[in-house]
Amino acid sequence: QVQLVESGGGLVQAGRSLKLSCSASGRTYRNYAMGWFRQTPGKEREWLAAVNWIGSKYYADSMEARFTISKDNAKISAYLQMNSLKPEDTAVYYCAARFGIYTGTLKRTTSYEYWGQGTQVTVSS
């Protein structure tokens, strides 16, 4: 089994930055992809960004200007740097992982095998 743990969420004022972290443990493998999603009550989980097994990065159209995804293969971790936060960025943020060499889309929730528990990000105006 694999466990994903997110950290770095919290309360922040509009215009500020936060960096979320996601660390995997358990039966992990060297090659992996990770993605970040967010969800607000009553809405579907929204894909934000992903990094694949070779380090290629992908972003939702509306996120690329403010969000940056990265990974640290040695730590089996991924990060989401979020800048210029807005109140509408308030949500629970989830990381997700898929291990092995995977060349399919990383935009769907069904593309991932494992999920973190989520971390709350609240942006005040």
N, C-alpha and C positions, 0 to 999 in steps of 0.2 A: 504493500500500500504506500501511497504518497500523501504527504500532508503539505498543504500550502498555508503559509501564515503571512497575512498582510500587516503592514504597520505604516504609520506616518500620517494617518488621518487626523482630523481635529477641526477646531473652529478657527477661522481665519477671516480677516477683513477683505472686502473686495479690492482687487488690484494686487494682492499679495500672492505669494507662491507657496506651494507645498510639494514635497516629494514623497511619493508612496513607494514602499518596498514590498516585495513578495519573495519569500524564501521557501524553497522546497526541501523536504527531508523524507527519508524512508527509501523505498526502492526506486531511486532516480537513475537516470541514464545520462550519459554525456551529451547526447544530442536532444535538444528539446526546443519547443516553441512556447512562448508565453503571450498572453493577451490580457488586456485590461477592459473591463466593462463597468458600467454603472447602472444603477436602477433607482427610480423614485417610486413612491407608493402609487399603485394603480397603473403603472407603465411597464412595458417590456424592458428586459435588460438590453442596454444600448452598448454596442461595441465602440471602443474608443481608439485602440491602437494594438498592434501586435508586432512581435519580433520572431522570425522563424529560426530554424535550427542552424542556419549559416549566418544569422545576424542581419538579414534584410528586414527593414522596418516598414510598417504599413500603418496608415492613419485614416480615420474617418475624415471626410472632407472638412468638416467643421472644426476639427481638433488640431490639425497639423500646425497651425500657426502658433498655438499656445502650449501644446503638450508635446513632450519628448519621451519616447520609450527607449530603454537601454537594457542590456543584460550583462551579467557577470557569470561566465560559464564556470569559473572556478568555484563560485559560491552557489551555483544552481539557483540564481536569483534574477529578478527583473525589477525594473524601477519605472516609475512614471513621474516625470517632472512636470508640474502644472504651474504655469505662469499666468499672470493677469487674470486671476480667478474672478468669477462673476457669481452673483447670487444664484443664478440658474445652474451653476455647476454643483449645487448642493445635492447630494445623493449618497447612497452607499456604493462604494467602489469595490469591485471584485477583481482578483486576478485569477487566471485560469492557465492550465498547462497541458501540453501534450508531449509525450516523450517518444523518441525515435525520429527517424527521418520521415517527415510528412510534407508533402508538396501541395496539399489542397488549400482551400481557402481558410483563413484564420478569422474571418469576420463573423462566423456563426457560433452560437453557444454550443452547438452540437459538434463543433470541430475539436472540442477539448475533452480531456478525460478527467481532469481533476480541477477542483475549485477551492478557493479560499473561503473563509467565513465572512469576508467583507469588512470594510472599514468605513466609518462614517466621515464624510467631508461636509462641513457646513460653512458656507460663505455668507458673511453678514454684509449688509449694505451700509 
